[in-house]
Amino acid sequence: MEYTFSDRIAALQPSAIREILKATADPEIVPFAAGNPAPDAFPVDAVREITADIMANDPITALQYGVTEGYEPLKKTITAYMKKKHNVGRDFDSIVITSGAQQIMDLATKVLVNEGDTVICEAPSFIGSLNCFRAYNAVLAGVPVEADGMDTEKLEEVLKTAKNARFIYTIPNFQNPSGATMSLEKRKEVYRLAKKYGVLILEDNPYGDLRVSGEYIPPIKSFDEDGIVIYAGSFSKILSPGMRVGYVIAPAELMAKMTVGKQTSDVHTTMLCQMIVERWMNNYDFEGHIQKICDIYRKKLDLMCSLLDSELGDFVTYNKPEGGLFIWCRLPEKVDMMDFCRKAVEQKVAVVPGSAFMVDESAKTDCFRINFSTPTDEKIVEGMKRLSKAADFYR
Amino acid sequence: MEYTFSDRIAALQPSAIREILKATADPEIVPFAAGNPAPDAFPVDAVREITADIMANDPITALQYGVTEGYEPLKKTITAYMKKKHNVGRDFDSIVITSGAQQIMDLATKVLVNEGDTVICEAPSFIGSLNCFRAYNAVLAGVPVEADGMDTEKLEEVLKTAKNARFIYTIPNFQNPSGATMSLEKRKEVYRLAKKYGVLILEDNPYGDLRVSGEYIPPIKSFDEDGIVIYAGSFSKILSPGMRVGYVIAPAELMAKMTVGKQTSDVHTTMLCQMIVERWMNNYDFEGHIQKICDIYRKKLDLMCSLLDSELGDFVTYNKPEGGLFIWCRLPEKVDMMDFCRKAVEQKVAVVPGSAFMVDESAKTDCFRINFSTPTDEKIVEGMKRLSKAADFYR
């Protein structure tokens, strides 16, 4: 039988990028293309104790159906924590536990965006979110990311002209892929503009806890007295991505619709994983664990940057991020970016071509993304040497 | 701020049904409205041993990112099992592990259905699936369910006239809510018609293992030499709904698109739960466990039916199902169904109004659904007495 697909999914084609990423399954390849937490960043002993405790003392709750909104003790724990630590959440807000933060992008688009409506995105941005918006046939409007975050003048131009703009999607901390962190001034300006033009903000903060230098900057949601910010949080980078637990804090009226949307998507998030997160937050030194992870990633980031300078200082330029998992590298203008990425794979090191993150998929970019959390220190050293060999073809 | 929602979600309104179901949170209410497995139907000891083993011997796999298609050993285990036991799966098919079977309805609709296309459904059918199709702005075309399954003459009429019919959604075994099981002849006829009209079949089989009487009938997917059947399987009713693990077996070309769709929905299904299911299938007597559950449910079904006959034999009519979790009861014509359901809640017993399952939401129905897996035997006895008291208002 010949199959006909929906317009929304037909548009999401496998690309040259995927072909490059496929090669990374080869274990001889140094994995700078991934975004996995380091294996030593998992609190294995804590999770082992917690699961044993749950299976001994409350197994039926873990195995039985739960409610769509999420496991009540976890909702309460996160609500209190986010209020205290980040001033996130007002009386008009509520919380829903999601199957990873990716599901928040899906649910927000599902309940807010009709086909042909506009979603305003940072350019470049996270491919998983961009493809999610595309899967609803949204029109993406890109706003360039500068060293201190979104270009807010361009943002206002887009807000003035975009057709049915429904929300502004931003990753303010250690943005994927650019590594940029939005300044406090720009956060306030983005909020002011969103309010002025009656457009919501979808604030995605998966990396916020992974700050390894510089000063804390409060989330946009912490200013939200008007009910215009949807805050997406995740445990993937601080506890475990394999558990798929995220949470969304947003005005209750929006959350009621997102709950209906989640009901038809996956009914509820796995109970066992929700219970593990709740007990981890309440009974373990999870703030201490975050500090431990930050120490691991600070060292890896410093190592990678010092090698970028010594091995590739003549070839790539970059802004050192203050946290997160990624470094965004710019090639000399004369170098064909896709060609360089292919050369890198030939040298057995995988990087992600910058085109993967373009809001306008046909836009040209001289950049590629590398990750420092997945490879071991030895692999980082080896990978940088291999990248330099790939650069030799253009030197 | 005043929020504007997408057309797709604005159509899914809370209803009078929800108001009735809300009342069921009251612990004094006998829960005939639920669809939960009985607590003694969970293999708690097995899951306790398995989780301890995973956390001792393979914790990083459980905590790290997985691939979207699913945990490879689980895919292999289910593929071999479904081929051997049900003759499901051909060389052109592949498998993806999903976050419960609900996600299969979501992904199939996502990749196949444009807004305004038709999905053909059994009438009545499972509300979670109907709302899923509605959330993609699909047009639902209902085909009445008879005692031996879909009315296949009506099905052909619908196939002839429906605008862009994309798939036929069916629950052939112990259908929710009707309890009907589709005969072998009708399964073959539905397959023949689907092939003739070039329309796919989405075969949803969450209850298939819960047969308590009558003869096994092979799934429609077992005839599928043409690549036109998408088979949805679930562990919710035989192992645990809280884990949210399902699987879809369908032609590889369709699965590639569903994988792209899942990537933007939730990236992958929780690794820990996938690993628990795999070890349970391979290292435990899970067929023996299914037999044990069937014994539990056979007794509960028999108990409920004997009480339906003795307490309400003059008032409701029903066909005793050969398995599953539900009995579909018909009221005398003179009785207002919603009014009776409200009376039942007043008597502290909750049933689901049949209108919840209507394909055409404005269609009239004299039916309501009751469940025998959730309440204890004592509650079944008490609940039936209370239902009879509600009936007294009309006797």
Contacts between the chains, C-beta under 8 A, distances in Angstrom:
chain1	res1	chain2	res2	distance
A	1	B	198	7.3
A	1	B	226	5.9
A	1	B	227	5.1
A	1	B	228	5.6
A	1	B	251	7.6
A	3	B	251	7.4
A	3	B	253	5.7
A	3	B	254	6.0
A	4	B	112	7.8
A	5	B	111	5.5
A	5	B	112	6.6
A	5	B	257	5.6
A	6	B	110	6.8
A	6	B	111	5.8
A	6	B	112	5.8
A	6	B	113	5.7
A	6	B	114	5.1
A	6	B	117	8.0
A	7	B	114	5.6
A	8	B	110	6.9
A	8	B	114	7.7
A	9	B	110	6.3
A	9	B	111	4.4
A	9	B	257	5.2
A	9	B	260	6.4
A	9	B	261	5.9
A	12	B	260	5.1
A	12	B	264	7.8
A	36	B	64	6.0
A	36	B	65	5.4
A	37	B	64	7.2
A	39	B	60	5.1
A	39	B	64	7.1
A	42	B	59	7.1
A	42	B	60	6.5
A	42	B	63	4.6
A	42	B	64	7.6
A	44	B	55	7.5
A	44	B	59	4.6
A	44	B	60	7.4
A	44	B	63	7.2
A	47	B	55	6.5
A	47	B	59	6.8
A	47	B	63	6.8
A	48	B	55	4.0
A	48	B	56	7.0
A	48	B	59	6.7
A	51	B	51	4.9
A	51	B	52	7.5
A	51	B	55	5.5
A	51	B	272	8.0
A	52	B	51	7.5
A	52	B	52	6.0
A	52	B	55	7.4
A	55	B	44	7.5
A	55	B	47	6.5
A	55	B	48	4.1
A	55	B	51	5.5
A	55	B	52	7.5
A	56	B	48	7.1
A	59	B	42	7.1
A	59	B	44	4.6
A	59	B	47	6.9
A	59	B	48	6.7
A	60	B	39	5.1
A	60	B	42	6.5
A	60	B	44	7.4
A	61	B	242	7.6
A	62	B	240	7.9
A	62	B	242	5.8
A	63	B	42	4.7
A	63	B	44	7.2
A	63	B	47	6.8
A	63	B	239	8.0
A	63	B	240	3.9
A	63	B	241	7.7
A	63	B	242	4.8
A	63	B	243	7.0
A	64	B	36	6.1
A	64	B	37	7.3
A	64	B	39	7.1
A	64	B	42	7.6
A	64	B	240	7.5
A	64	B	241	6.6
A	64	B	242	5.2
A	65	B	36	5.4
A	65	B	236	8.0
A	65	B	241	4.6
A	65	B	242	6.1
A	66	B	242	6.0
A	99	B	99	5.8
A	99	B	244	7.7
A	99	B	266	4.3
A	99	B	270	7.6
A	100	B	266	5.4
A	100	B	267	5.7
A	102	B	264	7.1
A	102	B	265	7.0
A	102	B	266	5.6
A	102	B	267	5.0
A	103	B	265	6.5
A	103	B	266	4.9
A	105	B	264	7.7
A	106	B	264	6.4
A	106	B	265	5.2
A	106	B	266	7.4
A	110	B	6	6.8
A	110	B	8	7.0
A	110	B	9	6.3
A	110	B	135	7.0
A	111	B	5	5.5
A	111	B	6	5.8
A	111	B	9	4.4
A	112	B	4	7.8
A	112	B	5	6.6
A	112	B	6	5.8
A	113	B	6	5.7
A	114	B	6	5.1
A	114	B	7	5.6
A	114	B	8	7.7
A	115	B	115	6.6
A	128	B	263	6.9
A	128	B	264	6.5
A	128	B	267	7.1
A	131	B	260	7.7
A	131	B	263	7.0
A	131	B	264	4.9
A	132	B	264	4.0
A	132	B	265	7.8
A	135	B	110	7.0
A	135	B	261	6.7
A	135	B	264	4.9
A	198	B	1	7.3
A	226	B	1	5.8
A	227	B	1	5.1
A	228	B	1	5.6
A	236	B	65	8.0
A	239	B	63	8.0
A	240	B	62	7.9
A	240	B	63	3.9
A	240	B	64	7.5
A	241	B	63	7.7
A	241	B	64	6.6
A	241	B	65	4.6
A	241	B	267	8.0
A	242	B	61	7.6
A	242	B	62	5.8
A	242	B	63	4.8
A	242	B	64	5.2
A	242	B	65	6.1
A	242	B	66	6.0
A	242	B	270	6.7
A	242	B	271	3.7
A	242	B	272	6.7
A	243	B	63	6.9
A	243	B	270	5.7
A	243	B	271	7.5
A	243	B	272	6.5
A	244	B	99	7.7
A	244	B	266	6.2
A	244	B	267	7.0
A	244	B	268	7.2
A	244	B	269	7.3
A	244	B	270	4.8
A	251	B	1	7.7
A	251	B	3	7.4
A	253	B	3	5.7
A	254	B	3	6.0
A	257	B	5	5.6
A	257	B	9	5.2
A	260	B	9	6.4
A	260	B	12	5.1
A	260	B	14	7.9
A	260	B	131	7.7
A	261	B	9	5.9
A	261	B	135	6.7
A	263	B	128	6.9
A	263	B	131	7.0
A	264	B	12	7.7
A	264	B	102	7.1
A	264	B	105	7.7
A	264	B	106	6.4
A	264	B	128	6.6
A	264	B	131	4.9
A	264	B	132	4.0
A	264	B	135	4.9
A	265	B	102	7.0
A	265	B	103	6.5
A	265	B	106	5.2
A	265	B	132	7.8
A	265	B	265	6.6
A	265	B	266	7.9
A	266	B	99	4.3
A	266	B	100	5.4
A	266	B	102	5.6
A	266	B	103	4.9
A	266	B	106	7.4
A	266	B	244	6.2
A	266	B	265	7.9
A	266	B	266	6.8
A	267	B	100	5.7
A	267	B	102	5.0
A	267	B	128	7.0
A	267	B	241	8.0
A	267	B	244	7.1
A	268	B	244	7.2
A	269	B	244	7.2
A	270	B	99	7.7
A	270	B	242	6.7
A	270	B	243	5.7
A	270	B	244	4.7
A	270	B	270	4.8
A	270	B	273	5.5
A	271	B	242	3.6
A	271	B	243	7.5
A	272	B	242	6.7
A	272	B	243	6.5
A	272	B	270	8.0
A	272	B	272	6.7
A	272	B	273	6.6
A	273	B	270	5.5
A	273	B	272	6.7
A	273	B	273	7.6
